[in-house]
Amino acid sequence: MHTVGLQHRAILQGIARRAMLDRGLLPDFSVAVLAELDKVRAPATSDGEPARDLRDLPWCSIDNDDSLDLDQLTVAKAAPGGNLRILVAIADVEALVIKGSAIDEHARFNTTSVYTAARIFPMLPEKLSTDLTSLNLHEERLSVVVEMVVGANGSVQSADIYRAWVRNHAKLAYSSVGAWLEGTGTMPEAVAAVDGLAENLRLQGRAAQNMRLLRHAHGALTLDTIEARPVFEGDTIRDLRAEGPNRAKDIIEDLMIAANGVTARYLSSRRLPSIRRVVRTPERWDRIVEIAAEHDFKLPGDPDSAALEEFLTKEKASDPLRFPDVSLAVIKLLGSGEYTAELPGGEAPSHFGLAVKDYAHSTAPNRRYTDLITQRLLKAAIGGKPSPYTGDELVVLATHCSREENVANKVERQVGKSAAALLLEARIGEQFDAIVTGAAAKGTWVRLLKVPVEGKLARGFEGLDVGHRIRVRLISVDVEQGFIDFERVGRSRSG
């Protein structure tokens, strides 16, 4: 399909919808869902259940520039002994999405919002996810609050979970807040407009950094990846923008990891089951050892997250520009995460990449079904009620959510590759430096070093493995399928 003169956005929207259908996901809400939705007229109320009033705290949201489904707010307070009190407010989605309802069944089917290059397919109707169950600016909303006292060494000294009324005082974006915290940009107007918010964000950053340092000391992995997002000019793709980590993203990531750990331990302490998020011990540790050896670092023969973290820290310091390539190779070899049910008295596997033993997704109930399940379990625990799910139900749901998350990821990747194909179709025949990101019987995959694009190595893949750097030529693209094919022409000039 030649796309000159056609609207890229419309092309990608069509591809995304077909990809959803082809992979068994539901791109549209049913008549039953819409009828049910029509009866939802207002945000949730506490219905007489206890809920603290925390509306006056300087809560803020930090998310992508264009995010409208706001799942969490954060705030910090100084505590005695040099400690910090961190509060994470999570949107009370469960109050309006009733278990077994048509809306809930749609969310259960897809299990996640699907974020494609030209269109978002929300897990919940936007009337909920971007309005009535979103922690929107200046709106008073019910939430589930995870409160943690964090010591100067980054450890969680104590924690509690409860329901509370909150109010978002500032809707912030990763890009501008990150630039300000890193000293490369000015203070965002939304920060300056709220008394004390600038200092509050610095307190959040201090707690997050201390927690991160402690996790990494225990073997959590330093991994920097580059996410490519298409840049539209009108309805035409003009570029792919690579987005890496920044200090604002680090704050949210670290506080959410901590909140998810507190959530898992809270449910366990109250003898309720849960769905845990795990990354198991990597099956391809031998190749990770080889990659480390290629960089003059010796890893032990058996998987060891602390030793791997030592290697990654050394690489980031010695070659920061190429570190995302090493990160990507390690991530591919570690394998994807999965969900598993933990029953009272049981013991779930730990999360290899985060070096945490207790970890349950809980902080994005507008976007992920596992988080909505966890919220139902949390509210039962807070109210001293029995579990809304049996152990057998959670085992089935954990397997289902793992599978459908992988399906959603494939849709997102396919549409992302279609966007890249639209951008590259005029560059067939050009040569690029690349790194091998996948090597298996089904094919060998490479990512270009200067253009954040991944594609298949159709010719010249013999003898290659993850992490090898090569020179490739673009030989063809298929926008509809999201195929980008290369052939090997030699060694990478930058390798």
VEXTORFI-212973 format. One line per 10 residues: number of its first residue (from 0); for each residue x, y, z of N, C-alpha, C. Coordinates in steps of 0.1 Angstrom, whole numbers, m for minus. Layout:
<recs>
NUM> X Y Z X Y Z X Y Z | ...
</recs>
This chain:
<recs>
0> 9 m12 0 0 0 0 9 12 0 | 8 21 m10 15 33 m11 7 44 m5 | 13 52 4 4 61 13 6 75 10 | 14 79 m1 16 93 m4 2 100 m6 | 0 111 1 m12 118 m1 m24 113 8 | m22 102 15 m32 97 23 m30 102 38 | m41 102 46 m40 106 60 m34 95 68 | m22 97 73 m15 87 81 m24 83 94 | m29 93 100 m37 90 112 m49 81 109 | m56 83 99 m67 75 95 m63 61 91
10> m52 60 84 m46 47 80 m43 39 93 | m36 45 103 m32 38 115 m44 35 124 | m54 43 124 m67 40 131 m73 27 126 | m74 26 112 m79 15 106 m71 2 109 | m58 3 108 m49 m8 111 m51 m12 126 | m52 m3 135 m53 m6 149 m66 m14 151 | m77 m9 146 m90 m16 148 m90 m30 142 | m84 m32 130 m83 m45 125 m74 m54 133 | m63 m49 138 m54 m56 146 m61 m61 159 | m69 m52 165 m76 m56 177 m85 m68 174
20> m93 m67 163 m103 m77 159 m95 m90 156 | m85 m89 148 m77 m101 144 m71 m109 156 | m68 m102 167 m62 m108 178 m73 m111 189 | m85 m110 186 m96 m114 195 m99 m104 206 | m95 m91 204 m99 m81 214 m111 m73 209 | m118 m66 218 m130 m59 214 m126 m44 213 | m127 m38 201 m123 m24 199 m135 m15 203 | m147 m20 203 m159 m12 205 m167 m17 217 | m174 m8 224 m183 m12 235 m196 m16 230 | m202 m27 236 m215 m33 232 m226 m24 235
30> m238 m27 230 m250 m20 233 m253 m21 248 | m251 m33 253 m253 m35 268 m244 m26 276 | m232 m24 272 m223 m15 280 m228 m1 279 | m231 3 267 m236 17 265 m249 20 273 | m258 10 273 m270 12 281 m267 13 296 | m258 5 300 m254 6 314 m247 19 318 | m239 23 308 m231 36 310 m241 48 311 | m252 47 304 m261 58 303 m267 61 317 | m267 50 325 m274 52 339 m264 57 349 | m251 58 345 m241 63 355 m240 78 353
40> m244 86 362 m246 101 360 m236 109 369 | m230 103 379 m221 111 388 m210 103 393 | m200 110 398 m188 103 405 m193 95 417 | m185 86 422 m188 78 433 m190 86 446 | m199 81 454 m200 86 468 m196 76 478 | m194 80 490 m189 70 500 m200 61 505 | m213 63 502 m224 55 507 m223 52 522 | m219 61 530 m219 59 544 m207 52 549 | m198 47 540 m186 40 545 m176 51 549 | m167 48 559 m157 58 563 m148 62 552
50> m145 75 551 m136 80 541 m130 93 547 | m117 94 548 m110 105 554 m111 117 544 | m110 129 549 m111 141 541 m96 146 539 | m90 144 527 m76 148 525 m76 158 513 | m87 165 510 m88 173 499 m79 185 499 | m75 190 511 m67 202 512 m52 199 510 | m48 186 510 m33 183 507 m30 187 493 | m17 192 490 m14 196 477 m11 184 467 | m22 177 465 m21 165 456 m18 170 441 | m11 162 434 m9 165 420 m8 152 412
60> m11 153 399 m9 141 390 3 144 381 | 11 134 378 21 135 368 20 124 358 | 18 127 346 16 117 335 21 122 322 | 18 114 311 21 119 298 14 132 295 | 19 140 286 13 153 282 m1 151 278 | m5 141 271 m18 139 266 m27 130 274 | m23 125 285 m31 116 293 m43 123 299 | m54 116 298 m67 121 303 m73 111 314 | m68 99 314 m72 89 324 m63 89 335 | m66 97 345 m56 100 356 m60 90 368
70> m51 80 370 m53 70 380 m48 73 394 | m37 81 395 m32 83 408 m27 98 410 | m27 102 423 m22 114 427 m11 111 438 | m2 120 440 8 118 450 10 131 458 | 15 129 471 18 140 479 28 135 490 | 37 144 495 46 141 505 45 150 517 | 48 145 529 48 153 541 61 149 550 | 67 159 556 78 156 565 73 148 577 | 81 139 582 77 131 594 89 131 604 | 86 128 616 97 128 626 109 120 623
80> 121 123 628 133 115 626 139 115 612 | 136 126 605 141 126 591 134 117 581 | 123 111 585 115 103 576 105 112 568 | 100 106 558 90 112 549 78 104 548 | 66 111 548 53 104 547 49 106 533 | 47 95 525 43 95 511 29 89 510 | 20 97 503 7 92 501 4 91 486 | m1 80 482 m5 77 468 m20 75 468 | m27 84 462 m42 82 460 m45 76 447 | m53 65 448 m56 57 436 m71 59 433
90> m75 62 421 m89 64 417 m98 53 422 | m109 56 428 m118 45 432 m127 42 420 | m122 33 412 m129 28 400 m140 18 404 | m137 10 413 m145 m2 417 m159 3 421 | m160 15 427 m173 20 432 m183 22 420 | m178 25 408 m188 27 397 m187 15 387 | m177 6 388 m177 m5 379 m180 m18 387 | m192 m22 386 m197 m33 395 m192 m47 389 | m187 m55 398 m183 m68 394 m194 m76 387 | m192 m81 375 m202 m89 368 m211 m80 359
100> m209 m67 360 m218 m58 351 m212 m59 337 | m220 m54 327 m216 m54 313 m203 m46 311 | m202 m35 318 m189 m27 318 m178 m35 323 | m180 m42 334 m169 m50 340 m165 m61 331 | m175 m68 324 m172 m79 316 m164 m75 304 | m167 m63 298 m159 m58 287 m144 m56 292 | m143 m50 303 m129 m47 309 m122 m61 312 | m130 m70 317 m124 m84 320 m119 m90 307 | m127 m88 296 m124 m95 283 m111 m89 278 | m109 m76 277 m97 m70 271 m86 m69 281
110> m89 m67 293 m80 m67 305 m71 m54 306 | m71 m46 295 m62 m34 296 m66 m24 285 | m63 m12 287 m64 m2 276 m53 m5 266 | m56 m2 254 m46 m5 243 m43 9 237 | m30 12 239 m25 26 234 m18 24 221 | m24 27 210 m18 27 197 m14 40 192 | m6 41 182 0 53 177 m10 64 173 | m22 60 169 m32 70 164 m45 70 172 | m47 60 180 m60 59 188 m58 50 200 | m65 55 211 m65 47 223 m78 39 224
120> m77 26 227 m89 18 229 m90 16 244 | m98 24 251 m98 23 266 m105 11 271 | m100 6 282 m106 m6 289 m120 m3 294 | m121 9 299 m134 14 303 m139 26 295 | m152 27 293 m157 39 285 m151 52 290 | m149 61 281 m142 74 285 m151 82 294 | m164 80 294 m172 87 304 m168 84 318 | m162 72 320 m157 68 333 m142 72 333 | m134 65 324 m119 66 326 m113 79 325 | m119 89 317 m114 102 316 m123 113 323
130> m133 108 330 m142 117 337 m146 113 351 | m156 104 352 m162 101 365 m153 93 374 | m144 85 368 m135 77 377 m120 82 375 | m118 93 369 m105 99 367 m103 110 378 | m90 111 383 m87 121 393 m84 134 386 | m94 140 380 m92 152 372 m89 164 380 | m83 174 373 m79 186 379 m91 193 386 | m89 197 398 m99 205 406 m112 197 409 | m112 184 407 m124 176 410 m122 169 423 | m133 168 431 m132 160 443 m136 146 440
140> m128 137 444 m130 123 441 m127 114 453 | m134 103 453 m131 92 463 m119 85 457 | m110 80 467 m98 73 463 m95 62 473 | m86 53 470 m80 44 479 m66 49 481 | m62 53 493 m49 59 496 m39 49 502 | m28 48 496 m17 40 502 m7 50 509 | m6 49 522 2 58 530 15 51 535 | 26 57 533 39 50 536 48 60 544 | 54 55 555 65 63 561 78 57 556 | 86 66 549 98 61 542 110 67 550
150> 119 58 554 131 62 561 141 69 552 | 151 75 558 162 81 551 170 71 542 | 169 59 546 176 48 538 168 42 527 | 155 47 526 147 43 515 137 31 519 | 138 27 531 130 16 535 116 21 540 | 106 13 538 92 16 542 91 12 557 | 90 22 566 90 19 580 76 14 585 | 66 20 579 52 16 582 43 20 571 | 31 14 571 22 17 560 8 14 564 | m1 20 557 m16 18 559 m23 21 546
160> m35 15 544 m43 17 533 m57 21 538 | m63 31 532 m77 35 536 m83 43 525 | m96 46 526 m104 53 516 m103 68 520 | m103 77 510 m102 91 514 m108 100 502 | m113 111 505 m116 121 495 m104 129 492 | m101 131 479 m89 139 475 m93 149 464 | m84 158 461 m86 168 451 m73 171 443 | m73 170 430 m61 172 422 m59 187 421 | m48 192 426 m45 207 426 m37 211 414 | m30 201 407 m21 204 396 m20 192 387
170> m24 193 374 m22 183 364 m9 186 357 | 1 177 360 15 179 355 19 169 345 | 29 172 337 34 163 326 49 159 329 | 52 147 326 66 142 328 76 151 322 | 73 155 309 84 162 302 87 175 308 | 78 183 312 81 196 317 86 196 332 | 80 187 340 84 185 354 98 179 354 | 101 169 345 114 163 345 125 174 341 | 122 182 331 131 192 327 134 202 338 | 124 206 345 126 215 356 134 209 367
180> 131 196 371 138 190 382 153 187 378 | 155 185 365 169 183 361 177 196 357 | 170 207 359 177 220 356 178 224 342 | 170 217 333 171 221 319 159 228 314 | 149 231 323 137 238 320 133 247 331 | 123 255 329 118 264 339 107 256 347 | 104 262 359 93 256 367 80 257 359 | 72 246 358 59 247 351 50 256 358 | 42 263 351 32 273 357 23 266 367 | 19 254 364 10 247 372 16 244 386
190> 29 242 386 36 240 399 37 253 407 | 41 263 400 42 276 407 29 281 412 | 18 277 406 4 282 410 m1 277 423 | 5 266 428 1 259 440 11 261 451 | 7 268 462 16 271 473 22 258 478 | 36 258 479 43 246 485 44 234 476 | 39 235 464 40 223 455 54 220 451 | 61 230 448 75 228 443 83 221 453 | 83 225 466 90 218 476 84 204 479 | 71 203 477 65 190 479 70 180 468
200> 72 184 456 77 176 446 91 172 448 | 99 181 454 113 178 458 113 167 469 | 104 168 478 103 158 489 100 145 483 | 90 145 474 86 132 467 99 126 460 | 106 135 453 118 131 446 128 125 455 | 130 131 467 140 126 476 136 112 481 | 123 110 485 119 97 489 120 87 478 | 116 91 466 117 81 455 132 77 452 | 141 87 453 155 84 450 160 74 461 | 157 77 474 162 68 484 156 54 483
210> 143 53 479 138 39 477 144 32 465 | 147 40 455 154 34 443 168 29 447 | 175 37 454 189 33 458 189 20 466 | 179 19 475 178 7 483 175 m5 475 | 165 m3 466 161 m15 457 174 m19 449 | 181 m10 443 192 m13 435 203 m20 443 | 205 m16 456 214 m22 465 211 m37 467 | 198 m40 466 193 m54 467 192 m61 454 | 196 m55 443 197 m62 430 187 m58 420 | 179 m47 423 170 m42 412 179 m37 401
220> 173 m38 389 181 m36 377 180 m22 371 | 191 m16 368 192 m3 361 190 m5 346 | 178 m2 341 175 m5 327 168 8 321 | 175 14 311 170 26 304 166 22 290 | 153 23 287 149 20 273 144 32 267 | 144 32 253 139 43 246 126 39 239 | 115 48 242 102 45 237 100 55 226 | 96 50 214 94 59 202 80 62 201 | 76 75 200 63 79 198 62 88 185 | 52 85 176 51 92 164 48 107 166
230> 54 116 159 51 130 159 42 133 147 | 30 138 150 21 141 139 21 156 136 | 21 159 123 18 173 119 5 173 112 | m5 177 119 m19 175 113 m22 160 115 | m24 153 103 m27 139 103 m16 131 97 | m4 138 95 7 132 88 19 129 98 | 25 118 98 36 115 106 49 121 100 | 55 130 108 67 136 104 80 131 110 | 79 124 122 91 120 129 87 109 139 | 97 102 144 95 94 156 104 100 167
240> 98 103 178 105 110 189 108 99 200 | 121 98 203 125 89 213 124 95 227 | 117 88 236 115 93 249 122 83 259 | 131 88 267 138 81 277 134 84 291 | 141 80 301 137 83 315 140 97 318 | 133 102 328 136 115 334 132 115 349 | 136 125 356 134 125 371 119 125 375 | 110 131 367 96 130 370 91 116 368 | 95 109 357 91 95 355 96 87 367 | 108 89 371 114 82 382 106 83 395
250> 101 95 398 93 97 410 81 88 409 | 73 89 398 61 81 398 64 66 398 | 74 62 390 78 48 390 81 42 403 | 90 50 411 94 45 424 83 45 434 | 75 55 434 64 56 444 53 45 441 | 51 42 428 41 32 424 47 18 428 | 60 16 426 66 3 430 64 1 445 | 66 11 452 65 10 467 50 8 471 | 41 15 464 27 13 467 22 m1 464 | 27 m6 453 23 m19 449 28 m30 458
260> 40 m27 464 45 m37 474 37 m36 487 | 34 m24 491 25 m23 503 12 m30 501 | 6 m28 489 m7 m34 486 m6 m49 488 | 4 m56 482 6 m70 483 7 m75 498 | 15 m68 505 17 m72 519 5 m69 528 | m3 m59 524 m15 m55 532 m25 m67 530 | m27 m71 517 m37 m82 515 m32 m95 522 | m19 m98 521 m14 m110 527 m16 m110 542 | m14 m98 548 m15 m97 563 m29 m99 568 | m39 m96 559 m53 m98 562 m59 m111 556
270> m50 m120 553 m53 m134 548 m63 m133 536 | m61 m124 527 m68 m123 515 m59 m127 503 | m65 m134 493 m57 m137 482 m53 m125 473 | m45 m126 464 m41 m115 455 m36 m120 442 | m35 m111 432 m28 m114 420 m15 m106 420 | m4 m114 419 10 m108 419 15 m106 405 | 24 m96 404 31 m94 391 46 m99 394 | 50 m108 385 64 m114 387 71 m114 374 | 84 m113 374 93 m117 363 102 m128 369 | 101 m140 363 108 m151 368 122 m151 365
280> 130 m160 371 144 m161 368 146 m163 353 | 155 m155 347 156 m155 332 161 m169 327 | 154 m174 316 158 m186 310 171 m185 302 | 174 m173 296 185 m171 287 197 m164 295 | 199 m168 307 210 m162 315 223 m163 308 | 225 m175 301 238 m177 294 241 m167 284 | 231 m162 277 234 m151 267 237 m138 274 | 230 m135 285 233 m123 293 248 m124 298 | 252 m135 302 266 m137 306 275 m134 294 | 272 m139 282 280 m136 270 281 m121 267
290> 269 m114 268 269 m100 266 278 m92 275 | 277 m96 288 286 m90 298 301 m93 295 | 304 m105 291 318 m108 287 323 m100 275 | 314 m97 266 317 m88 255 321 m74 259 | 316 m71 271 319 m57 277 329 m59 288 | 337 m70 288 348 m72 298 343 m73 312 | 331 m79 314 326 m81 328 322 m95 329 | 325 m101 340 323 m116 343 311 m117 352 | 300 m123 347 289 m127 355 289 m141 360 | 283 m144 372 283 m158 376 275 m167 367
300> 277 m180 367 270 m189 359 255 m191 362 | 251 m188 374 237 m189 378 231 m175 379 | 219 m173 376 212 m160 376 214 m153 389 | 219 m140 389 222 m132 401 219 m118 398 | 208 m113 403 203 m99 400 213 m89 405 | 219 m91 416 229 m81 422 241 m80 413 | 246 m91 408 258 m91 399 254 m84 386 | 242 m87 381 237 m81 368 236 m66 370 | 231 m62 381 230 m47 384 243 m41 384 | 253 m48 390 267 m42 390 272 m40 376
310> 270 m50 367 274 m48 353 266 m37 346 | 253 m36 348 245 m25 342 249 m11 347 | 252 m10 359 256 3 365 270 7 359 | 279 m2 357 292 0 351 290 5 336 | 282 m2 329 279 1 315 273 15 313 | 263 18 322 257 31 321 267 42 323 | 276 40 333 286 51 336 296 52 325 | 300 41 318 311 41 308 306 45 295 | 293 42 291 289 45 278 274 48 278 | 270 60 284 256 63 285 248 64 272
320> 254 68 261 247 69 249 243 56 243 | 251 45 245 247 32 240 241 23 251 | 239 28 263 234 20 274 219 15 271 | 211 23 264 197 18 261 198 6 252 | 208 4 244 210 m8 236 213 m20 244 | 222 m18 254 224 m29 263 212 m33 271 | 205 m22 276 193 m24 284 183 m32 276 | 181 m29 263 171 m35 255 174 m50 253 | 187 m53 251 191 m67 249 188 m75 262 | 191 m69 274 189 m76 286 174 m78 289
330> 166 m68 286 152 m69 288 146 m80 279 | 150 m81 267 145 m92 258 149 m105 264 | 161 m106 269 165 m119 274 159 m123 288 | 156 m113 296 149 m115 309 135 m121 307 | 129 m118 296 115 m123 293 105 m113 299 | 92 m115 295 82 m106 300 76 m110 313 | 70 m101 320 64 m103 332 51 m111 331 | 46 m116 342 33 m123 341 26 m122 355 | 13 m125 355 5 m125 367 4 m139 372 | 3 m140 386 1 m152 392 m7 m150 405
340> m16 m160 408 m24 m158 420 m16 m163 432 | m18 m155 443 m12 m160 456 m24 m162 465 | m25 m173 471 m35 m177 480 m30 m175 494 | m39 m173 504 m34 m171 518 m25 m183 522 | m14 m179 528 m5 m190 532 5 m194 521 | 2 m190 509 11 m194 498 23 m185 496 | 31 m187 486 43 m179 484 45 m177 469 | 43 m165 464 44 m162 450 59 m160 447 | 63 m162 434 77 m159 431 80 m145 432 | 93 m141 433 97 m127 434 98 m121 420
350> 100 m108 420 101 m101 407 116 m99 405 | 122 m106 395 137 m106 394 142 m92 390 | 135 m85 381 140 m72 377 139 m61 387 | 129 m62 396 128 m52 406 134 m55 420 | 138 m68 421 144 m72 434 134 m70 445 | 121 m73 442 111 m72 453 103 m85 453 | 99 m90 465 93 m102 466 78 m101 466 | 72 m90 471 58 m87 472 54 m76 462 | 46 m79 452 44 m69 442 30 m72 435 | 21 m63 437 7 m65 431 3 m52 424
360> 0 m53 411 m5 m42 404 m17 m36 410 | m17 m23 414 m29 m17 420 m31 m3 417 | m22 4 410 m22 18 409 m28 24 396 | m33 15 387 m39 20 375 m53 13 371 | m63 14 380 m75 6 378 m84 11 366 | m81 23 361 m88 28 349 m82 21 336 | m70 16 337 m63 11 326 m60 m4 326 | m59 m10 338 m56 m24 338 m66 m32 347 | m70 m43 342 m81 m51 349 m75 m57 362 | m62 m61 362 m56 m66 375 m57 m56 386
370> m55 m43 383 m56 m33 393 m70 m31 398 | m80 m33 390 m94 m32 394 m97 m44 403 | m92 m56 399 m94 m68 408 m87 m65 422 | m75 m60 422 m68 m57 434 m76 m47 442 | m82 m37 436 m89 m27 443 m101 m33 450 | m108 m42 444 m119 m49 450 m114 m57 462 | m103 m63 461 m97 m71 472 m93 m61 484 | m87 m50 480 m83 m40 490 m95 m34 498 | m106 m31 491 m117 m25 497 m124 m35 506 | m124 m48 502 m129 m59 511 m120 m59 524
380> m107 m59 522 m98 m59 534 m100 m47 543 | m101 m35 537 m103 m23 545 m116 m24 553 | m127 m30 547 m140 m31 554 m141 m43 562 | m131 m52 563 m132 m64 570 m142 m74 565 | m143 m74 551 m153 m83 544 m145 m94 538 | m152 m105 534 m146 m116 527 m141 m113 513 | m132 m121 508 m127 m118 494 m139 m119 484 | m139 m109 475 m150 m110 464 m146 m120 454 | m134 m127 455 m130 m137 445 m126 m149 452 | m129 m161 446 m123 m173 452 m109 m175 446
390> m102 m184 453 m88 m187 448 m88 m192 434 | m98 m201 431 m98 m206 417 m101 m195 407 | m110 m186 410 m113 m174 401 m100 m166 398 | m92 m164 409 m80 m156 407 m69 m163 399 | m69 m176 400 m59 m184 392 m63 m182 377 | m76 m184 374 m80 m182 360 m78 m168 355 | m81 m158 363 m80 m144 359 m65 m141 357 | m56 m146 366 m42 m143 364 m37 m148 351 | m40 m160 347 m36 m166 334 m42 m158 323 | m55 m154 324 m62 m147 313 m55 m133 312
400> m53 m126 323 m47 m112 322 m33 m113 316 | m25 m123 319 m12 m124 313 m13 m126 298 | m22 m135 294 m23 m138 280 m28 m125 272 | m38 m119 277 m44 m108 270 m35 m95 270 | m27 m94 281 m17 m83 281 m7 m85 270 | m3 m97 268 7 m100 257 0 m97 243 | m13 m100 242 m20 m98 229 m21 m82 227 | m24 m75 238 m25 m60 236 m12 m54 233 | m1 m60 239 13 m55 236 16 m57 221 | 12 m68 216 14 m71 201 7 m62 192
410> m6 m58 196 m13 m48 188 m6 m35 188 | m2 m31 200 5 m18 201 18 m18 193 | 26 m29 194 38 m30 186 35 m30 171 | 25 m37 167 22 m38 153 18 m24 148 | 10 m17 155 6 m3 150 18 6 151 | 26 5 161 39 13 162 48 10 150 | 49 m2 146 57 m6 134 50 m1 121 | 37 m1 121 30 5 109 33 20 108 | 33 27 120 37 41 120 51 43 115 | 60 34 119 74 35 115 76 32 100
420> 68 22 95 68 19 81 63 31 73 | 53 38 77 48 50 70 60 60 69 | 67 61 80 78 71 80 90 67 71 | 92 53 70 104 48 63 102 44 49 | 90 44 44 87 39 31 94 46 20 | 98 59 23 105 66 13 120 64 14 | 125 56 23 139 54 26 144 40 22 | 136 32 15 141 19 11 154 20 3 | 163 11 7 176 11 1 187 17 9 | 183 25 19 193 32 28 199 22 38
430> 211 25 43 218 17 52 217 23 66 | 217 15 77 217 19 90 225 11 100 | 230 16 111 236 8 121 225 3 130 | 226 m10 135 215 m16 142 221 m26 153 | 212 m29 162 215 m39 173 205 m50 172 | 210 m63 173 201 m74 173 193 m75 186 | 180 m75 185 171 m75 197 164 m88 199 | 164 m97 190 158 m110 191 164 m120 181 | 166 m132 186 171 m142 177 165 m156 182 | 156 m161 173 150 m173 176 146 m180 163
440> 140 m192 164 137 m200 152 127 m192 143 | 119 m184 149 108 m177 142 114 m164 135 | 126 m160 138 132 m149 131 142 m141 140 | 149 m133 133 159 m124 139 155 m109 138 | 156 m102 149 150 m88 149 161 m78 153 | 161 m66 147 171 m56 149 164 m43 152 | 171 m34 160 166 m21 162 177 m11 157 | 173 m1 149 182 9 144 187 18 155 | 200 21 154 206 29 165 202 44 165 | 200 50 153 198 64 152 183 67 150
450> 176 58 145 161 60 143 154 49 151 | 146 53 161 141 43 170 130 34 164 | 135 25 155 127 16 148 132 1 149 | 123 m8 151 127 m22 151 121 m29 139 | 128 m39 133 123 m46 122 129 m60 121 | 125 m68 111 130 m82 109 142 m82 100 | 152 m90 104 164 m92 95 161 m104 86 | 157 m100 74 152 m111 64 164 m119 58 | 175 m112 57 187 m119 51 199 m116 58 | 208 m126 60 221 m124 66 221 m125 81
460> 211 m133 86 210 m134 101 218 m146 107 | 225 m154 99 232 m165 104 243 m161 114 | 243 m168 125 253 m166 135 251 m154 144 | 240 m147 143 238 m136 151 229 m139 164 | 232 m131 174 224 m133 186 221 m119 192 | 212 m119 203 208 m107 209 220 m99 214 | 221 m86 211 232 m78 215 242 m75 204 | 243 m83 194 253 m81 183 249 m68 176 | 259 m60 172 257 m48 164 261 m50 149 | 253 m46 140 255 m49 126 251 m37 118
470> 254 m37 105 250 m27 95 239 m34 87 | 228 m27 84 217 m33 77 212 m23 66 | 205 m29 56 199 m21 46 184 m23 46 | 176 m13 45 162 m14 45 158 m19 31 | 151 m31 31 147 m36 18 132 m36 14 | 124 m35 25 109 m34 22 102 m30 34 | 90 m24 32 80 m22 43 66 m26 39 | 58 m30 48 44 m33 46 36 m25 57 | 30 m14 53 24 m6 63 12 m13 70 | 4 m20 62 m7 m27 68 m4 m37 78
480> 7 m45 76 11 m56 85 21 m51 95 | 26 m39 93 36 m34 102 50 m41 100 | 52 m46 88 65 m53 86 75 m43 81 | 87 m44 87 99 m36 82 110 m46 81 | 115 m48 69 125 m59 66 139 m53 62 | 149 m59 68 163 m54 65 171 m66 60 | 183 m63 55 193 m73 52 206 m69 58 | 214 m78 61 227 m75 68 237 m71 56 | 244 m60 59 255 m57 49 268 m56 55 | 270 m58 68 283 m58 75 282 m55 89
490> 294 m52 95 294 m48 109 290 m34 111 | 284 m31 123 280 m17 126 293 m8 127 | 291 4 121 302 14 121 304 19 135 | 294 18 144 295 23 157 298 12 167 | 299 0 163 301 m11 171 315 m15 171
</recs>
